[in-house]
């Protein structure tokens, strides 16, 4: 690959990453997998806004998806992208220890995604077991 092609592709990547909300999305996904309903909870944004940015990231080849019924789960295509975000934070003198911890919100009361249903059933089973004991 020649230097011009390399520079263009790298510039395109940084152009996609040049939006602060997309950085938040990628950071929220981290090294795991998350559905849009959980992104709404974690990032405090509505589904259409999140989906608009996910579409750009997906078209750029940065995300992979997995469908489970009507739910789509997102994950980074390459974990090096998460490392790039962490490195960028360190370049700005944020230590990795200072970076916010974002975790899946767990079971949401009004959520019917398969993740919440599985976790809810597990929690219900543990509650029943505790009550019986």
KOLSEMAR-820588 format. One record per residue (C-alpha): residue number from 1; residue in three letters; x, y, z. Coordinates in steps of 0.5 Angstrom, whole numbers, plus 500, padded with zeros to 3 digits. Layout:
<rs>
r n NUM res ala u X v Y w Z .
...
</rs>
This chain:
<rs>
r n 1 res unk u 500 v 500 w 500 .
r n 2 res unk u 503 v 507 w 498 .
r n 3 res unk u 503 v 513 w 503 .
r n 4 res unk u 498 v 517 w 500 .
r n 5 res unk u 493 v 511 w 500 .
r n 6 res unk u 495 v 509 w 508 .
r n 7 res unk u 494 v 517 w 509 .
r n 8 res unk u 487 v 517 w 506 .
r n 9 res unk u 485 v 511 w 510 .
r n 10 res unk u 487 v 513 w 516 .
r n 11 res unk u 484 v 520 w 515 .
r n 12 res unk u 477 v 517 w 514 .
r n 13 res unk u 478 v 513 w 520 .
r n 14 res unk u 480 v 519 w 524 .
r n 15 res unk u 474 v 523 w 521 .
r n 16 res unk u 469 v 518 w 523 .
r n 17 res unk u 472 v 518 w 530 .
r n 18 res unk u 472 v 525 w 530 .
r n 19 res unk u 465 v 526 w 533 .
r n 20 res unk u 465 v 526 w 541 .
r n 21 res unk u 458 v 522 w 541 .
r n 22 res unk u 461 v 516 w 537 .
r n 23 res unk u 467 v 516 w 542 .
r n 24 res unk u 462 v 515 w 548 .
r n 25 res unk u 459 v 509 w 544 .
r n 26 res unk u 465 v 506 w 542 .
r n 27 res unk u 467 v 506 w 549 .
r n 28 res unk u 461 v 504 w 552 .
r n 29 res unk u 461 v 498 w 548 .
r n 30 res unk u 468 v 497 w 550 .
r n 31 res unk u 471 v 490 w 549 .
r n 32 res unk u 464 v 487 w 550 .
r n 33 res unk u 457 v 487 w 547 .
r n 34 res unk u 451 v 491 w 548 .
r n 35 res unk u 444 v 492 w 545 .
r n 36 res unk u 441 v 499 w 544 .
r n 37 res unk u 436 v 499 w 549 .
r n 38 res unk u 442 v 498 w 554 .
r n 39 res unk u 446 v 504 w 550 .
r n 40 res unk u 440 v 508 w 552 .
r n 41 res unk u 441 v 507 w 559 .
r n 42 res unk u 448 v 508 w 559 .
r n 43 res unk u 449 v 514 w 555 .
r n 44 res unk u 442 v 517 w 557 .
r n 45 res unk u 440 v 518 w 549 .
r n 46 res unk u 434 v 516 w 545 .
r n 47 res unk u 434 v 510 w 540 .
r n 48 res unk u 434 v 514 w 534 .
r n 49 res unk u 440 v 518 w 536 .
r n 50 res unk u 444 v 512 w 538 .
r n 51 res unk u 442 v 508 w 532 .
r n 52 res unk u 444 v 514 w 527 .
r n 53 res unk u 451 v 514 w 530 .
r n 54 res unk u 451 v 506 w 530 .
r n 55 res unk u 450 v 506 w 523 .
r n 56 res unk u 456 v 511 w 521 .
r n 57 res unk u 460 v 506 w 525 .
r n 58 res unk u 458 v 500 w 522 .
r n 59 res unk u 458 v 503 w 515 .
r n 60 res unk u 466 v 504 w 517 .
r n 61 res unk u 467 v 497 w 518 .
r n 62 res unk u 468 v 499 w 526 .
r n 63 res unk u 463 v 495 w 529 .
r n 64 res unk u 460 v 488 w 528 .
r n 65 res unk u 453 v 486 w 530 .
r n 66 res unk u 449 v 480 w 532 .
r n 67 res unk u 441 v 479 w 531 .
r n 68 res unk u 437 v 476 w 537 .
r n 69 res unk u 430 v 476 w 534 .
r n 70 res unk u 428 v 484 w 534 .
r n 71 res unk u 434 v 486 w 538 .
r n 72 res unk u 441 v 487 w 535 .
r n 73 res unk u 447 v 487 w 539 .
r n 74 res unk u 454 v 491 w 537 .
r n 75 res unk u 461 v 489 w 539 .
r n 76 res unk u 467 v 492 w 536 .
r n 77 res unk u 470 v 489 w 530 .
r n 78 res unk u 477 v 489 w 533 .
r n 79 res unk u 479 v 490 w 540 .
r n 80 res unk u 485 v 495 w 538 .
r n 81 res unk u 480 v 500 w 537 .
r n 82 res unk u 478 v 500 w 544 .
r n 83 res unk u 486 v 501 w 546 .
r n 84 res unk u 486 v 507 w 541 .
r n 85 res unk u 481 v 510 w 545 .
r n 86 res unk u 485 v 509 w 551 .
r n 87 res unk u 491 v 511 w 548 .
r n 88 res unk u 488 v 518 w 546 .
r n 89 res unk u 486 v 519 w 553 .
r n 90 res unk u 493 v 518 w 555 .
r n 91 res unk u 495 v 523 w 550 .
r n 92 res unk u 491 v 528 w 553 .
r n 93 res unk u 494 v 526 w 560 .
r n 94 res unk u 488 v 522 w 563 .
r n 95 res unk u 490 v 516 w 566 .
r n 96 res unk u 487 v 510 w 565 .
r n 97 res unk u 485 v 509 w 572 .
r n 98 res unk u 481 v 516 w 571 .
r n 99 res unk u 477 v 514 w 565 .
r n 100 res unk u 470 v 513 w 567 .
r n 101 res unk u 467 v 506 w 568 .
r n 102 res unk u 461 v 504 w 564 .
r n 103 res unk u 458 v 498 w 565 .
r n 104 res unk u 452 v 495 w 562 .
r n 105 res unk u 446 v 497 w 567 .
r n 106 res unk u 444 v 490 w 568 .
r n 107 res unk u 436 v 488 w 568 .
r n 108 res unk u 432 v 494 w 566 .
r n 109 res unk u 425 v 493 w 569 .
r n 110 res unk u 421 v 496 w 562 .
r n 111 res unk u 426 v 492 w 557 .
r n 112 res unk u 424 v 486 w 554 .
r n 113 res unk u 431 v 484 w 550 .
r n 114 res unk u 434 v 477 w 551 .
r n 115 res unk u 439 v 479 w 556 .
r n 116 res unk u 434 v 482 w 561 .
r n 117 res unk u 430 v 476 w 560 .
r n 118 res unk u 435 v 471 w 562 .
r n 119 res unk u 438 v 476 w 567 .
r n 120 res unk u 431 v 477 w 570 .
r n 121 res unk u 429 v 469 w 570 .
r n 122 res unk u 436 v 468 w 573 .
r n 123 res unk u 435 v 473 w 579 .
r n 124 res unk u 427 v 471 w 580 .
r n 125 res unk u 430 v 464 w 581 .
r n 126 res unk u 435 v 466 w 586 .
r n 127 res unk u 430 v 470 w 589 .
r n 128 res unk u 425 v 464 w 589 .
r n 129 res unk u 431 v 459 w 592 .
r n 130 res unk u 433 v 465 w 597 .
r n 131 res unk u 425 v 465 w 600 .
r n 132 res unk u 425 v 457 w 600 .
r n 133 res unk u 431 v 457 w 604 .
</rs>
